Amino acid sequence: MKKAPLLRLLARLEKHYGAQEPCWPVDPYEFLVWWHCGYPASDAACAKGWEKLVQEVGVSPQQLLDASPGKLGAALRAGGMVPELRAVRLKEIAMRVKDQFGGDLRGALSGSIAEVRRILKRFPGIGDPGADRILLFAGLSPVAAVPSNTAHVLPRIRRGVERESYIANYRDAQQATEDEVPKEFSARQRAYLLVKRHGQETCKRTKPRCEVCAIRENCAYFARRAPGNRGSNRSS
């Protein structure tokens, strides 16, 4: 198997899937709200809950704080399970943004990247992957963000095996992005979206569809799965 530059692989993925656009709000505060609009938090579930929330309540901090828990829960039900718990989370987010940041979260995210990450990770449901996604798509810093649910994709392509731990996979994917994708917002947003689409549609976490993969000729994982060359797909 011949290793190809990551940018060349991304170009082939873009030819296969088409140009990708984020389906979530890129404003930091609105993303936090959107993230809790669905559970389990898929793009489709969050989009349904977000649409209903916008229609029935609104999404500004004051609108969320003014709404009754029952009204919030009813709107969020469109996005899936535990709407009452998600309503509590939204009120917590709205209260924190209003009280600590004067209703302007973006304005508070002007410090060092380390400080911005600390602020974002204090919000419910936001870890390193979520903080990195906000940094990248809000135009705050062109970090090497990796989609949280497709962290396995780049390690598979490059190494042929996944690490035993999620964190190790995430770090491997981050390093590949850092090394091979220009440190520019457009380039890294494009990489994020294409890896996300590829991992959801073809290079699935379980039962990957290698037979229809647009980059299988340059994928170490596909090469390892070839007849006569099958081995473990995980490493330490």
C-alpha positions as CSV (number, residue, x, y, z in Angstrom):
1,M,0.0,0.0,0.0
2,K,1.3,3.4,-1.0
3,K,0.9,6.1,1.6
4,A,-0.7,9.3,0.2
5,P,-0.6,12.8,1.6
6,L,-3.6,13.5,3.8
7,L,-4.6,16.6,1.7
8,R,-4.8,14.3,-1.4
9,L,-7.0,11.9,0.5
10,L,-9.2,14.8,1.6
11,A,-9.5,15.9,-2.0
12,R,-10.7,12.5,-3.0
13,L,-13.2,12.4,-0.1
14,E,-14.5,15.8,-1.2
15,K,-14.9,14.6,-4.7
16,H,-16.9,11.6,-3.4
17,Y,-19.1,13.3,-0.8
18,G,-19.1,16.8,-2.2
19,A,-18.2,20.0,-0.3
20,Q,-19.4,19.9,3.3
21,E,-20.8,22.6,5.5
22,P,-21.4,22.6,9.3
23,C,-25.0,21.8,10.2
24,W,-24.6,23.4,13.7
25,P,-24.5,27.0,14.8
26,V,-20.9,28.3,14.8
27,D,-21.5,31.0,17.5
28,P,-20.1,29.6,20.7
29,Y,-23.1,30.2,22.9
30,E,-25.6,29.0,20.2
31,F,-23.5,25.8,19.8
32,L,-23.8,25.1,23.5
33,V,-27.5,25.4,23.2
34,W,-27.7,23.3,20.0
35,W,-25.6,20.6,21.6
36,H,-28.2,20.0,24.3
37,C,-31.2,20.1,21.9
38,G,-30.9,16.4,21.1
39,Y,-30.1,13.2,23.0
40,P,-28.4,11.1,22.1
41,A,-26.6,14.1,20.6
42,S,-26.6,13.3,16.9
43,D,-26.7,16.1,14.2
44,A,-30.2,15.0,13.3
45,A,-31.5,14.9,16.8
46,C,-30.0,18.3,17.8
47,A,-31.3,19.9,14.6
48,K,-34.9,18.7,15.4
49,G,-34.7,20.0,19.0
50,W,-33.1,23.3,17.9
51,E,-35.7,24.0,15.3
52,K,-38.5,23.4,17.8
53,L,-36.8,25.4,20.5
54,V,-36.3,28.4,18.1
55,Q,-40.0,28.2,17.2
56,E,-41.5,27.7,20.6
57,V,-39.1,29.5,23.0
58,G,-36.1,31.2,21.4
59,V,-32.5,30.6,22.3
60,S,-31.2,33.8,23.9
61,P,-30.1,33.5,27.5
62,Q,-33.1,35.6,28.7
63,Q,-35.6,33.7,26.6
64,L,-34.4,30.4,28.1
65,L,-34.4,31.8,31.6
66,D,-37.9,33.2,31.2
67,A,-39.4,29.9,29.8
68,S,-40.9,27.5,32.3
69,P,-39.2,24.1,32.7
70,G,-42.3,22.5,31.2
71,K,-42.3,24.6,28.1
72,L,-38.6,24.0,27.6
73,G,-39.0,20.3,28.0
74,A,-41.9,20.2,25.6
75,A,-39.9,21.9,22.9
76,L,-36.8,19.7,23.5
77,R,-38.8,16.5,23.3
78,A,-38.5,16.8,19.5
79,G,-34.8,16.1,19.9
80,G,-35.0,12.8,21.8
81,M,-34.6,11.5,25.3
82,V,-34.5,13.1,28.7
83,P,-35.9,16.5,27.6
84,E,-36.5,17.6,31.2
85,L,-32.8,17.1,32.1
86,R,-31.7,18.9,28.9
87,A,-34.0,21.8,29.9
88,V,-32.2,22.1,33.2
89,R,-28.8,22.1,31.4
90,L,-30.0,24.9,29.1
91,K,-31.1,27.0,32.0
92,E,-27.7,26.4,33.6
93,I,-25.9,27.5,30.4
94,A,-28.1,30.6,30.0
95,M,-27.7,31.6,33.7
96,R,-23.9,31.2,33.5
97,V,-23.6,33.2,30.3
98,K,-25.9,36.0,31.6
99,D,-24.3,36.3,35.1
100,Q,-20.7,35.6,34.4
101,F,-20.3,37.0,30.8
102,G,-23.0,39.6,30.6
103,G,-24.9,37.6,28.0
104,D,-21.9,37.7,25.6
105,L,-20.0,34.4,25.7
106,R,-18.0,35.2,22.5
107,G,-16.8,38.4,23.9
108,A,-15.4,36.5,26.9
109,L,-13.4,34.1,24.7
110,S,-10.6,36.6,23.9
111,G,-7.9,35.3,26.1
112,S,-5.3,32.6,25.6
113,I,-6.4,29.4,24.0
114,A,-5.8,27.5,27.3
115,E,-8.0,30.0,29.1
116,V,-10.7,29.8,26.4
117,R,-10.7,26.0,26.7
118,R,-11.1,26.2,30.5
119,I,-14.1,28.5,30.1
120,L,-15.8,26.3,27.6
121,K,-15.1,23.0,29.5
122,R,-16.9,24.4,32.5
123,F,-20.2,24.1,30.6
124,P,-22.1,20.8,30.8
125,G,-21.3,18.3,28.1
126,I,-18.2,20.0,26.8
127,G,-14.8,18.2,26.9
128,D,-11.7,18.7,24.7
129,P,-13.4,17.6,21.4
130,G,-16.3,20.0,21.9
131,A,-14.1,22.9,23.0
132,D,-11.8,22.3,20.0
133,R,-14.9,22.3,17.6
134,I,-16.1,25.6,19.0
135,L,-12.6,27.1,18.7
136,L,-12.3,26.0,15.1
137,F,-15.7,26.8,13.7
138,A,-16.3,30.0,15.7
139,G,-13.1,31.4,14.1
140,L,-11.3,31.7,17.5
141,S,-8.3,29.5,16.7
142,P,-7.4,27.1,13.8
143,V,-6.8,24.2,16.2
144,A,-6.4,20.6,15.0
145,A,-10.0,19.7,16.0
146,V,-11.2,16.1,15.5
147,P,-14.8,14.9,15.3
148,S,-15.6,13.3,18.6
149,N,-17.5,10.3,17.1
150,T,-15.0,9.6,14.3
151,A,-11.7,9.9,16.1
152,H,-10.9,6.4,14.8
153,V,-10.8,7.4,11.1
154,L,-7.3,8.9,10.7
155,P,-5.6,6.3,12.9
156,R,-7.1,3.6,10.7
157,I,-6.1,5.3,7.5
158,R,-2.5,6.0,8.7
159,R,-1.6,3.2,11.0
160,G,-4.0,0.4,10.0
161,V,-5.1,-0.1,13.6
162,E,-6.9,1.8,16.3
163,R,-5.5,2.5,19.8
164,E,-7.0,0.8,22.8
165,S,-8.2,4.1,24.3
166,Y,-10.4,6.8,22.8
167,I,-8.0,9.5,24.0
168,A,-5.1,7.9,22.2
169,N,-7.1,7.7,19.0
170,Y,-8.1,11.3,19.4
171,R,-4.5,12.4,20.0
172,D,-3.3,10.4,17.0
173,A,-5.9,12.0,14.8
174,Q,-5.0,15.5,16.1
175,Q,-1.4,14.9,15.4
176,A,-2.1,13.8,11.8
177,T,-4.1,17.0,11.3
178,E,-1.5,19.2,12.9
179,D,1.3,17.7,10.7
180,E,-0.5,17.6,7.4
181,V,-3.3,20.2,7.2
182,P,-2.3,23.9,6.9
183,K,-3.0,25.8,10.1
184,E,-5.8,27.8,8.5
185,F,-9.5,28.0,9.4
186,S,-10.8,26.9,6.0
187,A,-8.4,24.0,5.6
188,R,-9.0,22.6,9.0
189,Q,-12.7,23.1,9.0
190,R,-12.8,21.2,5.6
191,A,-10.7,18.4,7.0
192,Y,-12.9,18.1,10.1
193,L,-16.1,18.0,8.1
194,L,-14.8,15.4,5.6
195,V,-13.4,13.1,8.2
196,K,-16.7,13.4,10.1
197,R,-18.8,12.5,7.0
198,H,-16.5,9.7,6.1
199,G,-16.6,8.2,9.5
200,Q,-20.4,8.4,9.8
201,E,-21.1,7.1,6.3
202,T,-18.3,4.7,5.3
203,C,-15.5,4.2,7.8
204,K,-18.0,3.4,10.6
205,R,-16.9,2.6,14.1
206,T,-18.3,-0.9,13.7
207,K,-18.9,-2.6,10.3
208,P,-16.9,-0.2,8.2
209,R,-17.9,-0.3,4.5
210,C,-14.4,-0.7,3.1
211,E,-15.7,-2.2,-0.2
212,V,-17.1,1.2,-1.2
213,C,-14.4,3.4,0.3
214,A,-13.1,6.1,-2.0
215,I,-9.6,6.0,-0.5
216,R,-9.2,2.3,0.2
217,E,-6.2,2.0,-2.0
218,N,-4.3,4.3,0.3
219,C,-5.7,3.0,3.6
220,A,-3.6,0.9,5.9
221,Y,-6.7,-0.5,7.6
222,F,-8.1,-1.8,4.3
223,A,-4.7,-3.3,3.5
224,R,-4.6,-5.1,6.9
225,R,-8.1,-6.5,6.2
226,A,-7.1,-7.9,2.8
227,P,-7.3,-11.7,2.5
228,G,-4.2,-13.4,3.9
229,N,-3.3,-10.3,5.9
230,R,-5.9,-10.1,8.6
231,G,-4.8,-9.3,12.1
232,S,-6.0,-7.4,15.1
233,N,-7.4,-3.9,14.4
234,R,-6.3,-2.5,17.7
235,S,-2.9,-1.6,19.3
236,S,-1.8,-0.3,22.6
